[in-house]
Amino acid sequence: MYIEQINTKRFNFLFYLPIPVLFLGLMVVNYFSTQDVNVEDTLKLFIDQFGVNLTFVILIGPLSAACLFLLFWVKFVHQQSIRSLTTSRKKVDWKRILFSFTIWGLFSIVSTLILYYNAPENFILNFDASKFYIFLILAIVLIPLQTSFEEYLFRGYLMQGIGVVTKSKLAPLLITSILFGLMHIANPEVGKLGYIIMVYYIGTGFFLGIITLMDDGMELALGFHAANNLVGALLVTADWTAFQTHSIFKDVSEPSASYDVLFPVLVIFPILLFIFGRKYEWTNWKEKLSGTVREYNVEKELINIKGKENE
């Protein structure tokens, strides 16, 4: 019901269109504007001029503000509740967000420590208490807004809108996952590791799209994405990554794209799908991922809910 719940006569395609057009336009401009620019060197220039924390705010601040703008647009232009953009449940399930955040946060911490102890020469201790705690405050405030913007845009606004327009669940899953990957194409990681890293970005998009459709809500995706960016930014930084931070460790190894690009997509994400599926008793995978989006009948749905409550 996650997509179906907005498939009503109130859905206005003209109100829906400006956000995708604007964002896709910005993606194209960003990509071509960085073709003749060394993104890594540009980041270093910003850090030299503004410092690490202010550079971080300059980079992530617009996306954090965009989250608030998107929610405003949905609430007051579409007159759609933020709850219905987030989930098909009667209210947002914060336990789901916390569970997803915890499981991926713990995995990120454990895997980073394993890498550190297996190859300590690839890391230096970067921890500086005075700088770290200032960055910690900025990260806790801004990163969840940044990741929530990406989730609300791709797994929320675009997935629901494309689903209603195409009457398909597979179409929004494919389109949003690919667009999510392409959004990262101008990242310095792509310039350093090559386009093979896009397998990870697009694969992550598919993983987040699948758990959103299977769970009839974005809660798991919101928790996962927040943990991925927040814990990652606090744990490890490197000179060639998009986030230059006052993290605990700094990776000084020469990066290369090998099995570690495919491992999360082919191994870790399927394991997480199994864990989430068992915990939340997911069924009917084919229908939920590739079925038809039907028109939402409020009266019929209320009857179904009352019937289930009486069972």
Residue pairs with C-beta under 8 A, 6 or more apart in sequence:
1 88
1 216
1 296
1 301
2 87
2 88
2 159
2 160
2 212
2 213
2 216
2 217
3 159
3 160
3 163
3 164
3 169
3 172
3 213
3 293
4 88
4 293
4 294
4 295
4 296
5 84
5 88
5 296
6 80
6 84
6 160
6 164
6 296
7 163
7 164
7 293
7 294
7 295
7 296
8 295
8 296
8 298
10 79
11 164
12 78
13 165
15 77
15 78
16 78
16 157
16 161
19 70
19 73
19 153
19 157
20 157
20 158
20 161
23 153
24 179
27 179
27 182
27 183
30 186
31 185
31 186
34 186
38 191
39 186
39 187
39 188
39 191
40 188
40 191
40 192
40 239
40 240
43 55
43 188
43 242
43 244
44 239
46 55
46 58
47 55
47 244
50 58
52 131
52 135
52 244
52 245
52 246
53 131
53 134
53 135
53 138
53 246
55 244
56 135
56 138
56 139
56 142
56 243
56 244
56 245
57 138
57 142
59 242
59 243
60 142
60 143
60 146
61 142
63 145
63 146
63 149
63 150
64 141
64 142
64 145
64 146
64 149
65 145
66 149
66 153
67 145
67 146
67 148
67 149
67 152
68 145
70 149
70 152
70 153
70 157
71 82
71 85
71 152
74 80
74 82
74 85
74 152
74 157
75 81
75 82
83 91
83 92
85 152
85 156
85 157
85 160
85 218
86 92
86 152
86 156
86 217
86 218
86 219
86 222
87 93
87 216
87 217
87 218
87 219
88 216
88 217
89 216
89 217
92 217
92 219
93 217
93 219
94 219
96 215
96 217
96 219
96 220
96 223
96 280
97 219
97 220
97 222
97 223
97 226
98 223
99 220
99 223
99 279
100 219
100 220
100 221
100 222
100 223
100 224
100 227
100 276
101 223
101 224
101 226
101 227
102 223
102 227
103 272
103 275
104 223
104 224
104 227
104 228
104 231
104 272
105 227
105 230
105 231
107 268
108 227
108 228
108 231
108 232
108 235
109 231
109 235
112 235
112 236
112 249
115 122
115 123
116 122
116 123
116 249
119 253
121 253
122 251
122 252
122 253
123 236
123 249
123 250
123 251
123 252
123 253
124 249
124 250
124 252
125 248
125 249
126 237
126 246
126 247
126 248
126 249
126 250
127 247
127 248
127 249
128 246
131 246
132 246
132 247
132 248
134 246
135 234
135 245
135 246
135 247
136 234
139 230
139 233
139 234
139 245
140 230
143 226
143 229
143 230
143 233
144 226
144 230
146 229
147 222
147 225
147 226
147 228
147 229
147 230
148 222
148 225
148 226
150 180
150 183
150 225
151 208
151 218
151 221
151 222
151 225
152 218
154 176
154 179
154 180
154 205
154 208
154 209
155 176
155 208
155 209
155 212
155 218
155 221
156 218
158 172
158 175
158 176
158 179
159 172
159 173
159 176
159 209
159 212
159 213
160 172
161 172
162 171
162 172
162 175
162 176
163 169
163 171
163 172
163 293
164 293
166 172
166 293
167 292
167 293
167 294
168 290
168 292
168 293
169 213
169 288
169 289
169 290
169 291
169 292
169 293
170 289
170 290
172 209
173 206
173 209
173 210
173 213
173 289
173 290
176 205
176 209
177 202
177 205
177 206
177 208
177 209
178 202
178 205
179 205
180 201
180 202
180 204
180 205
180 208
181 198
181 201
181 202
181 203
181 204
181 205
182 198
182 202
183 201
184 190
184 198
184 201
185 198
187 242
188 240
188 241
188 242
189 197
189 240
189 241
189 242
190 197
190 198
191 240
192 240
192 255
193 255
193 256
193 257
193 261
194 257
196 257
196 261
197 257
197 261
199 261
199 262
199 265
200 261
200 262
200 264
200 265
203 264
203 265
203 269
204 264
204 265
204 269
207 265
207 269
207 272
207 273
208 221
208 224
208 225
210 273
210 289
211 220
211 221
211 224
211 272
211 273
211 276
212 218
212 220
212 221
213 288
213 289
214 273
214 276
214 277
214 282
214 285
214 288
214 289
215 276
215 280
215 282
216 288
220 276
224 272
229 243
232 243
233 243
233 245
233 247
234 245
234 247
234 248
235 247
235 248
235 249
236 247
236 248
236 249
236 250
236 251
237 243
237 244
237 245
237 246
237 247
237 249
237 250
237 251
238 250
238 251
238 252
238 255
240 255
276 282
282 288
